[in-house]
Amino acid sequence: MAEHIVHISDESFEEEVLQSERPVLIDYWAEWCGPCVHFAPVLDEVASEYSDRLKVGKLSVDDNQETAMKYGVRSIPMLTLFKNGEIVASKVGAMSKAKLTAFLDENL
């Protein structure tokens, strides 16, 4: 995993996401999900470029089912942007770097 991406779990979600001073983008994913695996390099690159404005985390839906169910994750990859502990935007599906940066720029 890239140096700018944090592994998020059910146990760390409250502290890492809901109590974060900075906006947090969560990537709900799974190892068996082809689109998730192909999307990972895009997410890594954007996490590095936005590291001064945004925390990026990955949450495995297989290992952290409690959080995935709480936030209604039904399809992956799914991105959710949190600000001040609240969801401000979500997007389902892998996307290009241009679409991801447009999504972030529109919602940050």
CORHUPE-V998493 format. One record per residue. N is the residue number from 1. NEAR is the number of other C-alpha atoms within 12 Angstrom. Layout:
[[N NEAR] [N NEAR]]
This chain:
[[1 18] [2 20] [3 17] [4 25] [5 30] [6 28] [7 28] [8 31] [9 27] [10 26] [11 17] [12 19] [13 29] [14 18] [15 17] [16 30] [17 36] [18 26] [19 18] [20 24] [21 17] [22 24] [23 31] [24 43] [25 49] [26 44] [27 45] [28 46] [29 39] [30 27] [31 20] [32 14] [33 21] [34 15] [35 24] [36 29] [37 25] [38 21] [39 31] [40 33] [41 21] [42 27] [43 42] [44 28] [45 23] [46 34] [47 32] [48 23] [49 22] [50 24] [51 23] [52 14] [53 22] [54 30] [55 38] [56 41] [57 39] [58 45] [59 38] [60 32] [61 33] [62 21] [63 20] [64 24] [65 22] [66 18] [67 27] [68 31] [69 17] [70 13] [71 25] [72 18] [73 29] [74 19] [75 23] [76 33] [77 34] [78 35] [79 38] [80 37] [81 37] [82 33] [83 27] [84 20] [85 21] [86 21] [87 21] [88 21] [89 22] [90 29] [91 27] [92 25] [93 27] [94 28] [95 27] [96 19] [97 22] [98 15] [99 18] [100 34] [101 23] [102 15] [103 23] [104 33] [105 17] [106 13] [107 22] [108 23]]
